[in-house]
Amino acid sequence: MIGRRWYVPWLFLAPALLVTALMTWGPLANTGVLAFTDAQALGGGQFTGLDNFVRLADDTDFFRALGNTALYLVVVVPALVLLPLLLAQLVHAKLPGIGAFRAVFYTPVIASMVVVGLIWSWLLSSDGLVNAVLVKLRVVAEPLPFLTDATLLLFSCMLVTVWKGLGYYMVIYLAALSNVPGELHEAARVDGAGAVRRFRSVTVPTVRPTMLLVGTLAAISATKVFAEIYVMSSGTAGPGGQAKSIVYYIREVGLGVDGEIGYASAMSLTLFVGTLGLSVLALVLRRRSERNTA
């Protein structure tokens, strides 16, 4: 009887699989096909082989966007691996009212990135609160161009990404910290280890697999950065568009009635391969870390 009903679980999965196929697998396959064509928004679609990828190799705007995205990775990923861990360690203690602090730290996560970007744009504008405080304290002589200088704009966007992601990764670390055996901390305390030494020698080695997971998630998120740059630059990506990320550039190339869909698809496919490579590398490192821990 059971053998004749092997299809029943698949019937329950069918709606979700169908939606996934239509919304994810289908567009992914279509992008892979379009990447090798000269498709335009209003026509085209002739097979061109590797022409789009050859064009990528000579596209200075693409490499500028690639450099900005790489810088985003280098700055944001370590911050989102370490800072949420420290924050989770602080709120992990079982104290009266600690739940309220956890809720406060998690609040930015549930806020829309558009809303968050607008708030930070007001704070960092030339007449915003941050510049007003810096000028009042005589840290700077005149307001800093946080939103009009390409470099400062990029780092301001990084600040917003880290600020918004702290609570999300904090929750992941809290789950990992709850699985750290208390006996290890007790043994280290008996041996005379202080709080910092216990954190380095007990907590960090135990949650290392989670740190790799957080690093992978943060890296994937950083490669797809768009909303922060778009909102905080009012759609300009800084002077001359010098603060563009890869996703921002893909949107710029493929958008509009004269959008180059084929070329944008080639960039999207390149981004997908790079992101997949990061994921595979993280998986290999995680398995190696788990073997060393075991």
N, C-alpha and C positions, 0 to 999 in steps of 0.2 A: 504493500500500500504506500509506504513511504517512498519507495523507489519510483513509483509512477507519478509522484508529486514533486519531483526534483525541480520542476519549473516554477513552483509557487513562489519561492524567494525572488526569482527573477521578475515575476509579475509585479512585486512590490517595488523592486528597484527600477523597473522600466521607465516610470515617469521622470525620475531624477536623471537616469542615464540619457533619456531623450533630450531633456533640457540641456544637460552638459554637452551632448553632441552638437546641438544646434547653436549654443552660445559660446562654446570653447573649441571643441575639436574642428567643427566646420570652419569657423573663421581662421583658425590656425592653419589648416590645410589650404584655404583660399589665399592666405597671405604668402605661404610658401610657393604657390603657383604664380601669383602676381609679381613676386620678387624677380622673376626671370622674364618679365614682359615690360613693355613701355606703356602700360595702362595709364590713362588719364581719368580725371573725374567725369568727363563727358564723352569718353570714347577711348579708342586705342585698344591695346591688349595683344599686340603682336609679340611673338616670342623673340627675345633679344639675347638669350644665353646669359653670359656673365657680365654683360655690359654695365648693368647697374652697380655691380660690385667693383668693377674696374673704375667706374666713376667715383665710387666711395673712396678709393685709394688716393684720389687727387682733390678731394673735397676738403678745403681748409675749415669750412664752417662745421663739418662733421667732426673733424679732429679737435676743434675747439670745444665743441659740445662733449666729446668723449673725454677730454682733459678735465672739464668742469665736473663731469659725472665721477671720474676717477678721484678727483679731489674730494668730492662729496663722500665717497666711500671711505677714503683714508681718514677723514675727520669724524664723520658721523658714526661709523660702525664701532670703533673703539669706545667712543663716548657712550653708545647705547649698550655696550657689553658691560662696561665697568660701573657707570653711574647708577643704573637700576639695581645692580647687585648691592651696592653700598646702601641705596635707599631701602631695598628689601631687608637688608640686615638691620637697619634702624627700626623699621616698623614690624619686624618679626617678633619682637618681645611681646609677651602677654601682659599688657598693662591696661588699666582702666582707660577707656576712651581711645585706644589705639586704632579701633575700627574707623573712627571719624577721620583720623589722619590718612589712613589708607584710601578712604573715599575721596578726600581732597586731592591726593596725589593722582588718583585715577580719573578725576573729572575731565582734564584736557583730552583724554582719549576719546570720550564720547562726543566731544564737540566737533562740529564740521570744520574741515581744514580751511574752507573759505572764511568762516567766522574767525577762526584762530588767526589766519593770515591778515584779515582786516584789523583785528585788535593790535597785532604786533606792528602793522604798518602805521597805525596811529601812534603807538609808543615810540617807534624809531624814526618818525618823520622829522624834518628839520626843526619844527616847532613842537615836537612831541615831548613826552615826559622824560624819556631817557636823556635826550640832548639838553633839556632844561636843567636836569639835575647835574649833568656833567659840567655845564657852563656855570651853574650856580656854585658848585664846589671848586671851580677854577681848575678842573682836570684838563679841559680844553678851552681854547680861546674863543672858538666859534663852533657852531653845530657841525657834527660829523655827517657826511653824506651816506648814511647807512643804506638808503634806498636808491641813490642815484649814481653811486660809484659801483662798477661791476664787481670788484673784489669784495667790497664791504657788503654788497647786496647778497652775494653768494654765501658769505659767512653768516649773514643775518638769517638767511633761509635755513642754514644748517642749525642755527640756534633754535629756530621754530620747530624743526623736525625732531631735534633731541628733546625739547621741552614737551612736545605733544606725545612722544613715544615713551617717556620715562615710566608712566603709570602702567602701560601695557606690558612692558618687559618686567616691571617690578612684580606683577602678578605671577608671571611665569617663574621668576626666581623664588617667590614666596612658596610656590608649590614644591620647588626643589629643596628649599631650606627645611621644609617640614619633614623631608625624608632623611635629613642628616642625623645619624644616630647620636643621641645625647651623651652616650657613654664616651664617645671620642672627645667631646669637649671636656667632660669631667676628667678623663685621663690626662688631657693636656693641661688642665687647670691644676691638677695634683702635681704635675711635673714642673709647675712654676711658670707656665706660659701665660703671657698677658693676652688682652683682647685682640691686639693687632697680630700677635704671633699665632693665636688660635684661628684667626680669620685666614691668614696666609697658609697655615699648615694643615688645617682641618676643613674649613669651609670651602676654600677655592678648589682643592683637589677633588672634593666630593661633588661639587656642582659643575665641574669642568665640562661634562657632556652637555649640560644645559647652556653653558656659556657658548659652546659651539653652535647649538641650535639658535640661540639669540643672535649670534653673529651672522648666521646664514639668513635669518629672517630680516635682520636690519640691512644686510647687504642687498638682498633682493628688493627691499623697499627703497633703498637709496638709489638703485639703478633706474627706478621708475619715477623719480621725483619730477613733479610738474606743477602741482597746484600751488606750492609755496612760492615758486619763482613767478608764476603767472600772476597770482594775487598781489604779491608784495611789490612787483614791478609794474603793476597796472597793465599787464599784457605786453610789455616792451622787452622784458629780459635784460634790462639795464641799457646803458648807452651803446648804441650800435648792436644790440642783441648779444653782447659779449658774455652774458651770464646764462646762456641757454644750456639746458641739459639735453641728453640724447632724445628723451621722450618729447621735450619741448620742440626740438628741431624736427622730429618726425611729424608732429602735428602741423608745424609750420609748412613743411614741404607738401604734405598730403591734403591740406585743407583748402577749400575754395573751389570755384568752378574751373580754375586752371591748375588744380592740385595734381602733382605727379604721384599717382597711386603706386605705380610700379617701383619707383625709386624709394618712396616711403616704406613700402613693403620690404624692400631689400635691407633697409636700415633696421626695420623691426625684426627681421629674421636674424640679422647680425646680433642685435641686442638679446634675442631669445637664446641664441647659441652661447653668448657670453654668460648670461644668467644661468643657463643650464650647466655650464662649466664650473661656475662658482658653487652651485648646489652639489655637484658630484665631488668636487674637492672637499667641501665641508663634510659630506657623508664619509669620505675616506678618512678624514682626520678624526671624525667622531668615532668610527669603528676602531681606529688605532688607539684612541684615548680610552675607550671602553676595555680593550684588550689589556692595555697597560694598567688600568685600574684593577681589573680582575686578577 
